[in-house]
Amino acid sequence: MSEADLAQSVTVTESAAARVLSLIAKEGNPALMLRVAISGGGCSGFSYGIGLDDARNEDDRLFEQHGVRLVVDETSLNMLDGAVVDFVEDLMGASFQIKNPNAKSSCGCGSSFSV
């Protein structure tokens, strides 16, 4: 992996970290990590996937912030570099949101984007 690859990162806000830690505690499995991935599809071309995972794959990059371990596969990291994972609670409900500087456009619900 080149030095430029090592500079790639994804950030987890304190709000998102608190929610992830709460979910991990409810599951009772301290080995769980937050996994963020990109897949083809959605109304804008690509969609975000967010979930808990206790397995780390060979091509995963690991980021640790606010007591949370975040894993992102190398392919997804290319489209997520510089992104921020947040957890927002408002009148519409509560959800994880990804603020992705690489997205040229996104759908109204924020779960898919295009580059």
Backbone as CSV, one residue per row, in Angstrom:
resi,resn,N_x,N_y,N_z,CA_x,CA_y,CA_z,C_x,C_y,C_z
1,MET,0.843,-1.171,0.000,0.000,0.000,0.000,0.892,1.239,0.000
2,SER,0.578,2.193,-0.849,1.402,3.389,-0.956,1.105,4.364,0.169
3,GLU,1.992,5.354,0.335,1.797,6.372,1.355,0.517,7.156,1.101
4,ALA,0.166,7.390,-0.165,-1.073,8.094,-0.505,-2.280,7.293,-0.029
5,ASP,-2.238,5.953,-0.163,-3.339,5.119,0.304,-3.506,5.227,1.812
6,LEU,-2.391,5.310,2.536,-2.452,5.397,3.988,-3.071,6.709,4.443
7,ALA,-3.025,7.743,3.611,-3.583,9.034,3.975,-5.104,9.036,3.863
8,GLN,-5.693,8.052,3.185,-7.138,7.994,3.048,-7.773,7.743,4.412
9,SER,-8.927,8.400,4.645,-9.571,8.194,5.934,-11.071,8.434,5.859
10,VAL,-11.761,7.888,6.841,-13.178,8.112,7.076,-13.303,8.461,8.549
11,THR,-14.098,9.476,8.856,-14.227,9.963,10.222,-15.568,9.557,10.814
12,VAL,-15.576,9.242,12.098,-16.793,8.943,12.846,-16.994,10.069,13.856
13,THR,-18.184,10.690,13.842,-18.458,11.753,14.812,-18.690,11.151,16.196
14,GLU,-18.646,12.000,17.220,-18.916,11.528,18.581,-20.336,10.998,18.700
15,SER,-21.286,11.632,18.024,-22.682,11.188,18.050,-22.821,9.787,17.454
16,ALA,-22.175,9.556,16.311,-22.218,8.239,15.682,-21.532,7.200,16.559
17,ALA,-20.407,7.571,17.134,-19.673,6.646,18.000,-20.516,6.246,19.207
18,ALA,-21.197,7.220,19.809,-22.040,6.918,20.974,-23.140,5.936,20.595
19,ARG,-23.751,6.121,19.427,-24.816,5.225,18.975,-24.261,3.828,18.694
20,VAL,-23.111,3.755,18.040,-22.494,2.455,17.741,-22.151,1.723,19.035
21,LEU,-21.575,2.426,19.987,-21.220,1.796,21.266,-22.464,1.278,21.980
22,SER,-23.565,2.016,21.876,-24.831,1.585,22.465,-25.334,0.313,21.787
23,LEU,-25.259,0.269,20.467,-25.697,-0.915,19.719,-24.828,-2.125,20.035
24,ILE,-23.517,-1.899,20.145,-22.594,-2.992,20.476,-22.906,-3.537,21.869
25,ALA,-23.185,-2.637,22.818,-23.519,-3.067,24.179,-24.798,-3.901,24.179
26,LYS,-25.798,-3.498,23.392,-27.053,-4.250,23.311,-26.824,-5.641,22.723
27,GLU,-25.903,-5.744,21.757,-25.589,-7.036,21.146,-24.771,-7.921,22.079
28,GLY,-24.053,-7.307,23.012,-23.243,-8.076,23.952,-22.004,-8.685,23.343
29,ASN,-21.528,-8.104,22.223,-20.345,-8.641,21.550,-19.330,-7.514,21.344
30,PRO,-18.361,-7.379,22.246,-17.387,-6.285,22.142,-16.474,-6.375,20.916
31,ALA,-16.507,-7.497,20.196,-15.686,-7.638,18.988,-16.311,-6.938,17.781
32,LEU,-17.547,-6.459,17.908,-18.226,-5.831,16.780,-17.570,-4.514,16.382
33,MET,-17.553,-4.273,15.076,-17.020,-3.046,14.491,-18.092,-2.466,13.576
34,LEU,-18.020,-1.176,13.337,-18.911,-0.543,12.373,-18.317,-0.745,10.989
35,ARG,-19.116,-1.306,10.080,-18.658,-1.508,8.701,-19.438,-0.565,7.797
36,VAL,-18.704,0.198,6.977,-19.305,1.064,5.967,-18.790,0.588,4.617
37,ALA,-19.717,0.396,3.681,-19.347,-0.108,2.358,-20.192,0.575,1.290
38,ILE,-19.692,0.513,0.077,-20.390,1.062,-1.087,-20.737,-0.104,-2.003
39,SER,-21.939,-0.075,-2.552,-22.302,-1.078,-3.549,-23.011,-0.383,-4.697
40,GLY,-23.006,-1.029,-5.840,-23.701,-0.493,-6.998,-25.192,-0.579,-6.781
41,GLY,-25.913,0.415,-7.264,-27.362,0.401,-7.131,-27.875,1.666,-6.485
42,GLY,-29.117,1.670,-6.151,-29.736,2.856,-5.590,-30.159,3.785,-6.708
43,CYS,-30.930,4.801,-6.373,-31.484,5.674,-7.411,-30.450,6.622,-8.003
44,SER,-29.274,6.739,-7.371,-28.251,7.645,-7.907,-27.014,6.924,-8.419
45,GLY,-26.980,5.600,-8.397,-25.854,4.862,-8.963,-25.102,3.996,-7.975
46,PHE,-24.841,4.512,-6.772,-24.159,3.758,-5.714,-24.964,3.915,-4.438
47,SER,-24.886,2.922,-3.556,-25.584,3.042,-2.278,-24.640,2.704,-1.131
48,TYR,-24.943,3.299,0.028,-24.157,3.076,1.236,-24.714,1.877,1.991
49,GLY,-23.825,1.126,2.585,-24.201,0.054,3.494,-23.534,0.299,4.829
50,ILE,-24.303,0.256,5.901,-23.771,0.469,7.246,-24.291,-0.654,8.128
51,GLY,-23.394,-1.278,8.869,-23.815,-2.344,9.768,-22.716,-2.698,10.747
52,LEU,-23.026,-3.602,11.646,-22.040,-4.093,12.597,-21.488,-5.415,12.089
53,ASP,-20.197,-5.620,12.279,-19.529,-6.814,11.783,-18.447,-7.200,12.773
54,ASP,-18.282,-8.494,13.000,-17.208,-8.935,13.901,-16.038,-9.546,13.139
55,ALA,-16.077,-9.458,11.803,-14.998,-10.008,10.983,-14.291,-8.888,10.230
56,ARG,-12.992,-8.984,10.175,-12.188,-8.039,9.406,-11.566,-8.792,8.244
57,ASN,-11.857,-8.327,7.024,-11.341,-8.968,5.825,-9.935,-8.475,5.494
58,GLU,-9.258,-9.211,4.645,-7.881,-8.883,4.279,-7.754,-7.498,3.640
59,ASP,-8.775,-7.079,2.881,-8.685,-5.775,2.205,-9.344,-4.637,2.985
60,ASP,-9.664,-4.860,4.256,-10.275,-3.817,5.083,-9.241,-2.873,5.667
61,ARG,-9.590,-1.603,5.703,-8.812,-0.618,6.450,-9.538,-0.372,7.759
62,LEU,-8.812,-0.250,8.832,-9.372,-0.061,10.161,-9.095,1.358,10.635
63,PHE,-10.140,2.020,11.113,-10.024,3.351,11.705,-10.613,3.268,13.107
64,GLU,-9.941,3.864,14.084,-10.443,3.854,15.459,-10.615,5.286,15.933
65,GLN,-11.862,5.621,16.324,-12.166,6.972,16.793,-13.249,6.902,17.858
66,HIS,-13.080,7.671,18.910,-14.077,7.788,19.977,-14.481,6.424,20.537
67,GLY,-13.534,5.488,20.594,-13.800,4.176,21.151,-14.471,3.193,20.205
68,VAL,-14.634,3.583,18.929,-15.284,2.732,17.938,-14.279,2.329,16.868
69,ARG,-14.350,1.061,16.469,-13.547,0.588,15.349,-14.426,0.588,14.104
70,LEU,-13.945,1.231,13.053,-14.648,1.333,11.775,-13.833,0.601,10.731
71,VAL,-14.487,-0.276,9.950,-13.800,-0.965,8.863,-14.432,-0.583,7.535
72,VAL,-13.568,-0.373,6.549,-13.984,-0.021,5.196,-13.091,-0.799,4.239
73,ASP,-13.695,-1.498,3.281,-12.879,-2.227,2.314,-12.194,-1.227,1.375
74,GLU,-11.074,-1.627,0.789,-10.263,-0.721,-0.041,-11.045,-0.135,-1.215
75,THR,-11.889,-0.929,-1.861,-12.655,-0.427,-2.997,-13.611,0.674,-2.559
76,SER,-14.324,0.452,-1.457,-15.246,1.469,-0.939,-14.484,2.698,-0.460
77,LEU,-13.310,2.497,0.125,-12.541,3.622,0.655,-12.188,4.623,-0.435
78,ASN,-11.966,4.141,-1.651,-11.662,5.065,-2.744,-12.795,6.062,-2.965
79,MET,-14.045,5.648,-2.737,-15.183,6.553,-2.914,-15.607,7.224,-1.616
80,LEU,-15.072,6.768,-0.480,-15.441,7.326,0.818,-14.343,8.182,1.442
81,ASP,-13.222,8.320,0.771,-12.100,9.067,1.345,-12.546,10.474,1.742
82,GLY,-12.330,10.807,3.002,-12.700,12.120,3.515,-14.130,12.201,4.028
83,ALA,-14.884,11.098,3.954,-16.283,11.097,4.389,-16.385,11.132,5.912
84,VAL,-17.541,11.604,6.373,-17.842,11.664,7.800,-19.110,10.864,8.054
85,VAL,-19.029,9.911,9.000,-20.194,9.123,9.407,-20.762,9.787,10.651
86,ASP,-22.036,10.181,10.583,-22.687,10.884,11.676,-23.971,10.153,12.049
87,PHE,-24.460,10.402,13.255,-25.765,9.902,13.669,-26.592,11.107,14.042
88,VAL,-27.738,11.254,13.367,-28.560,12.452,13.523,-29.946,12.059,14.017
89,GLU,-30.423,12.779,15.020,-31.791,12.620,15.506,-32.516,13.932,15.280
90,ASP,-33.650,13.871,14.552,-34.437,15.072,14.316,-35.914,14.690,14.261
91,LEU,-36.756,15.599,13.847,-38.192,15.335,13.805,-38.562,14.207,12.860
92,MET,-37.720,13.957,11.862,-37.981,12.893,10.890,-37.551,11.518,11.407
93,GLY,-36.807,11.476,12.503,-36.352,10.212,13.056,-34.870,10.259,13.361
94,ALA,-34.296,9.107,13.531,-32.874,8.985,13.843,-32.222,8.071,12.818
95,SER,-31.032,8.468,12.348,-30.367,7.645,11.340,-28.887,7.985,11.248
96,PHE,-28.147,7.014,10.744,-26.765,7.279,10.388,-26.774,8.018,9.058
97,GLN,-25.906,9.000,8.920,-25.776,9.746,7.676,-24.314,9.823,7.305
98,ILE,-24.053,9.762,6.011,-22.686,9.861,5.517,-22.558,11.145,4.719
99,LYS,-21.633,11.983,5.163,-21.323,13.211,4.436,-20.081,12.909,3.612
100,ASN,-20.297,12.733,2.304,-19.247,12.255,1.418,-18.816,13.356,0.453
101,PRO,-17.594,13.877,0.601,-17.136,14.951,-0.285,-16.927,14.488,-1.731
102,ASN,-16.918,13.186,-1.968,-16.709,12.652,-3.312,-18.009,12.505,-4.099
103,ALA,-19.148,12.638,-3.430,-20.446,12.481,-4.094,-20.775,13.754,-4.864
104,LYS,-21.016,13.610,-6.149,-21.392,14.760,-6.982,-22.868,15.076,-6.810
105,SER,-23.676,14.057,-6.577,-25.093,14.251,-6.301,-25.575,13.082,-5.461
106,SER,-26.699,13.266,-4.785,-27.268,12.187,-3.993,-28.775,12.239,-4.088
107,CYS,-29.409,11.150,-3.690,-30.857,11.104,-3.749,-31.433,11.846,-2.552
108,GLY,-32.721,12.041,-2.527,-33.375,12.775,-1.458,-33.222,12.134,-0.091
109,CYS,-33.175,10.816,-0.036,-33.065,10.151,1.255,-31.632,10.062,1.754
110,GLY,-30.665,10.333,0.881,-29.262,10.331,1.287,-28.620,8.957,1.340
111,SER,-29.340,7.923,0.893,-28.762,6.586,0.982,-28.051,6.151,-0.297
112,SER,-28.157,6.965,-1.360,-27.416,6.654,-2.579,-26.836,7.938,-3.164
113,PHE,-25.832,7.768,-4.032,-25.120,8.923,-4.572,-24.496,8.575,-5.907
114,SER,-23.990,9.603,-6.582,-23.232,9.376,-7.818,-21.916,10.117,-7.718
115,VAL,-20.934,9.646,-8.484,-19.611,10.281,-8.492,-19.313,10.826,-9.867
